[in-house]
Amino acid sequence: MRWLHSLSRIAFVCNLFFLLSALLQWTDFIKNEAVVSTIVIAGYVLAIFLFSPLVNVLYGAHWLLRKNLFAVVPRWLVFSNVFFLLLQIFFIIFYLNDTFHH
């Protein structure tokens, strides 16, 4: 089950890139376009559409199978990945679907 712990850490790092890429929408404090594009790809594509949903589905499968998830993945990592998934859902619903920010 070390693979779930490693996958959770990758999802957490991508979720941090999600926060950074959301911040880059309002302020452009990084002038290197190659770095910005890498942050945006890791933040939006990898975090929102790949790692965050995948890890949380695996957490749910562990919970449904009545396995002890916290024996495999630290509690703070599970809670932070679930929090980031909820934050990303709210971001998609309330920010990307907003008609006034265009």
Buried (B, 14 or more C-beta within 10 A) or exposed (E): EEEBEEBBBBBBBBBBBBEBBBBBEEEEEEEEEEEBEEBBBBBBBBBBEEBBBEBBEBBEEBEEEEEEBEEBBEEEBBEBBBEBBEBBEEBEEEEEEEEEEE
